[in-house]
Amino acid sequence: MSIPDPRHDDVVMQGEEAVRRQRAEVRGMFDKVSARYDLLNRLLSIGMDGGWRRAAIRASRLAAGDCLLDVACGTGDMMREAARRVPGCRVIGVDFAREMLRAGRGKWDPSAPLAFVHADAESLPVRDGMCAAATMAFGIRNIPRRETALRAMARAVKPGGRVAILELSTKKNGFLAFAVRTYVRTVLPVVGGALSGGEAYGYLSDSMHAFPDPARFCEEMRSAGLVNVKARRMFLSPAWLFVGTVAPEV
C-alpha cells in the first residue's frame, strides 16, 4: 500500500486557499462597482456591449418558450436581451456577487420571467439538461477553474444545446490588437477607476491580458466536453464570441 505524500496535501490545500482568496477578492470588487456597473460598461465599450450580447443570444439559437441559463449574470443585461427577443423565454441568472444580483433585481419589472440566483459558476444549482442554452458575458476570465465552470454550464444544457461565451482578449497580433492592448493598459484603468472609485478596472486590464488566446480557449471548451466550438471577434473590438454545442446523446 502506498503512503500518501503529505507534501502533496499541503500543495492542494495551498491551491484551494489561493482559489478561495481570489474568488473573495473578485467578488468584493464587483460588489463595490455594482451601482455603476452598467454605466461603466457603456462608457468603456463605447456603447457596443449591447450589440455583443444580442449576438450571443442569436448564437444561442433559442426557440420560443425555451429556458436560458445566464452565468455571471451581473445586473441582468443578457437576461433582458433574451427575454425581449425570444417569446416566452424563461431566464435563470446566476452570479456570486450579491450586490450585483440586488442591482439586477431592482432594474427589472418583478413580473418579468427573470430569476436571479446567488451561486458560484463552478457549482450551478440547476438540473442536468434543464436549459436549452447557457450564456456568459465577460465572466469566464474571473473564474479560477475555467474548465470546471464550462463543464457545469454544459451539464445544465440539454444535448444539442449551445453554450455562448463573450469575453475580452488582447492575445492577437496586428494593429487592432496593439491598439486594444494600449487602450486597456492605459485608458481603461484610469477612466474606469475614476468612475468606480476602486481597483476593479485595473484588475480588468490585468485579467484581459492574462486570458488565453482565442484558439487556446476554444481548446478549453472542447476539453470541457463541448463540440463544434467556434470563435469570432466582435467588429473592431477586444470582444470575442465563443460558441460550443453540448454533444448530442448517442
VOGU-3710 file (C-alpha; in Angstrom, 3 decimals, decimal comma):
1> msipdprhdd> 0,000/0,000/0,000  1,424/3,385/-0,971  1,906/6,023/1,704  0,327/9,407/0,909  2,829/12,205/0,472  1,936/14,957/2,982  3,644/17,494/0,742  1,013/16,806/-1,919  -1,752/17,546/0,591  -0,031/20,814/1,515
11> vvmqgeeavr> 0,152/21,842/-2,136  -3,522/21,009/-2,660  -4,533/22,950/0,453  -2,455/25,947/-0,605  -4,028/25,818/-4,059  -7,536/25,691/-2,627  -6,765/28,606/-0,325  -5,460/30,637/-3,268  -8,656/29,914/-5,209  -10,823/30,959/-2,255
21> rqraevrgmf> -8,813/34,142/-1,789  -9,013/35,057/-5,481  -12,749/34,377/-5,546  -13,336/36,568/-2,479  -11,263/39,437/-3,872  -13,055/39,415/-7,226  -16,457/39,160/-5,546  -15,628/42,140/-3,361  -14,563/44,238/-6,338  -17,744/43,563/-8,260
31> dkvsarydll> -19,902/44,215/-5,217  -18,258/47,637/-4,894  -18,922/48,682/-8,511  -22,415/47,173/-8,786  -24,264/50,505/-8,575  -22,358/51,948/-11,551  -21,558/48,744/-13,393  -23,931/49,383/-16,310  -22,734/52,955/-16,872  -19,123/51,860/-16,771
41> nrllsigmdg> -19,738/49,111/-19,312  -21,487/51,502/-21,706  -18,671/54,029/-21,484  -15,784/51,601/-21,618  -17,213/49,615/-24,547  -18,239/52,832/-26,343  -21,808/51,549/-26,261  -21,005/48,342/-28,140  -21,638/45,812/-25,374  -25,385/45,690/-26,081
51> gwrraairas> -24,717/44,548/-29,631  -22,288/41,915/-28,386  -24,943/40,492/-26,075  -27,512/40,412/-28,871  -25,022/38,451/-30,975  -24,626/35,930/-28,141  -28,398/35,492/-27,860  -28,685/34,923/-31,616  -25,862/32,387/-31,460  -27,674/30,521/-28,668
61> rlaagdclld> -30,477/29,622/-31,117  -33,209/29,824/-28,511  -36,774/28,975/-29,513  -39,992/30,379/-28,075  -40,590/29,151/-24,528  -37,015/27,931/-24,000  -35,111/28,277/-20,733  -31,774/30,125/-20,776  -29,116/29,935/-18,073  -27,007/33,112/-17,847
71> vacgtgdmmr> -23,919/32,589/-15,706  -22,098/35,546/-14,115  -25,252/37,468/-14,977  -24,296/40,708/-13,222  -27,210/43,137/-13,340  -29,100/41,100/-15,922  -28,430/42,758/-19,288  -28,010/39,438/-21,109  -31,129/38,129/-19,381  -33,121/41,117/-20,578
81> eaarrvpgcr> -31,965/40,656/-24,173  -33,127/37,042/-24,130  -36,499/37,886/-22,577  -37,053/40,682/-25,086  -36,013/38,785/-28,197  -37,294/35,262/-27,560  -41,065/34,977/-26,953  -41,849/33,240/-23,671  -38,179/32,752/-22,817  -37,537/31,963/-19,154
91> vigvdfarem> -34,150/33,105/-17,890  -32,177/31,993/-14,843  -29,342/34,340/-13,943  -26,568/33,164/-11,621  -23,914/35,345/-10,006  -21,659/35,039/-6,961  -21,762/38,786/-6,159  -24,830/39,551/-4,045  -24,761/43,292/-4,741  -24,807/42,638/-8,480
101> lragrgkwdp> -27,909/40,495/-8,034  -29,503/43,149/-5,849  -28,877/45,771/-8,543  -30,269/43,421/-11,183  -33,470/42,707/-9,290  -34,008/46,437/-8,819  -33,704/47,179/-12,546  -36,380/44,949/-13,981  -40,130/44,504/-13,652  -40,807/41,867/-10,955
111> saplafvhad> -43,289/40,209/-13,327  -40,590/39,600/-15,960  -39,599/35,928/-16,437  -36,186/36,518/-14,860  -34,869/34,636/-11,826  -31,724/35,926/-10,079  -29,872/33,223/-8,123  -26,860/33,592/-5,839  -24,465/30,766/-6,702  -20,973/30,003/-7,943
121> aeslpvrdgm> -20,295/29,296/-11,615  -18,372/26,153/-10,708  -21,374/24,632/-8,904  -24,584/25,607/-10,684  -27,859/24,812/-8,858  -29,766/23,521/-11,888  -30,730/20,035/-13,044  -28,832/18,269/-15,804  -30,135/19,305/-19,215  -32,627/21,736/-17,709
131> caaatmafgi> -31,850/24,623/-20,094  -31,876/24,998/-23,861  -28,717/27,127/-23,805  -26,276/28,852/-21,474  -24,538/32,194/-21,824  -21,828/34,108/-20,011  -20,671/37,663/-20,716  -17,257/38,811/-19,518  -17,147/36,424/-16,593  -15,119/33,370/-17,532
141> rniprretal> -11,744/35,090/-17,096  -12,678/35,826/-13,457  -13,168/32,146/-12,621  -10,102/30,363/-11,206  -11,097/26,944/-12,595  -12,467/27,762/-16,025  -12,881/24,184/-17,185  -14,921/23,318/-14,086  -17,296/26,188/-14,857  -17,511/25,222/-18,530
151> ramaravkpg> -18,366/21,648/-17,575  -21,037/22,912/-15,182  -22,587/25,021/-17,950  -22,507/22,120/-20,396  -24,132/19,844/-17,816  -27,016/22,295/-17,377  -27,763/22,408/-21,116  -29,694/19,743/-22,974  -27,856/17,671/-25,604  -27,594/19,644/-28,828
161> grvailelst> -27,982/22,958/-26,991  -25,424/25,717/-27,150  -23,052/27,440/-24,762  -22,202/31,010/-25,845  -19,492/32,992/-24,089  -18,465/36,608/-24,598  -15,013/37,515/-23,378  -12,356/40,166/-23,807  -8,937/39,173/-25,091  -5,838/41,069/-26,184
171> kkngflafav> -3,921/37,992/-27,361  -3,778/38,619/-31,103  -1,207/40,161/-33,403  -1,778/43,125/-35,679  -2,536/46,821/-35,344  -6,028/46,350/-33,890  -4,715/44,065/-31,167  -1,945/46,566/-30,390  -4,489/49,405/-30,152  -6,694/47,314/-27,867
181> rtyvrtvlpv> -3,778/46,417/-25,586  -2,782/50,079/-25,370  -6,349/51,086/-24,528  -6,869/48,500/-21,800  -3,491/49,164/-20,176  -3,720/52,972/-20,165  -7,153/54,486/-20,787  -9,425/51,806/-19,313  -7,967/51,654/-15,773  -7,869/55,461/-15,498
191> vggalsggea> -11,408/56,100/-16,751  -12,890/53,068/-15,017  -11,058/53,758/-11,777  -12,160/57,394/-11,726  -15,794/56,431/-12,214  -15,856/53,419/-9,928  -13,641/54,751/-7,172  -11,939/51,371/-6,918  -9,405/48,999/-8,445  -11,874/46,915/-10,451
201> ygylsdsmha> -10,894/48,248/-13,842  -7,188/47,981/-13,188  -7,978/44,353/-12,445  -9,982/44,185/-15,699  -6,925/45,243/-17,667  -4,742/42,637/-15,962  -7,309/39,852/-16,345  -7,771/40,580/-20,054  -4,025/40,337/-20,568  -3,887/37,050/-18,641
211> fpdparfcee> -6,782/35,434/-20,517  -5,597/32,857/-23,084  -5,656/33,497/-26,799  -8,902/32,528/-28,591  -7,523/29,291/-30,052  -6,402/28,058/-26,649  -9,712/28,960/-25,008  -11,521/27,032/-27,745  -9,429/24,027/-26,722  -10,524/24,532/-23,107
221> mrsaglvnvk> -14,148/24,466/-24,247  -13,523/21,227/-26,135  -11,808/19,735/-23,094  -14,964/20,544/-21,128  -16,965/18,345/-23,497  -18,295/20,888/-25,988  -18,183/20,183/-29,713  -18,273/22,311/-32,876  -16,536/25,093/-30,978  -16,053/28,331/-32,903
231> arrmflspaw> -14,778/31,816/-32,095  -15,196/35,165/-33,800  -14,087/38,657/-32,934  -16,758/41,293/-32,492  -16,232/44,105/-35,014  -13,294/46,404/-34,170  -13,220/45,440/-30,517  -11,407/43,292/-27,944  -14,564/41,192/-27,513  -14,797/37,619/-28,782
241> lfvgtvapev> -17,827/35,366/-29,041  -17,138/31,678/-28,364  -19,864/29,143/-29,150  -19,891/25,410/-28,482  -22,532/22,695/-28,634  -23,331/20,131/-25,962  -22,693/16,771/-27,591  -25,933/15,043/-28,654  -26,772/11,790/-26,927  -25,662/8,708/-28,845
//
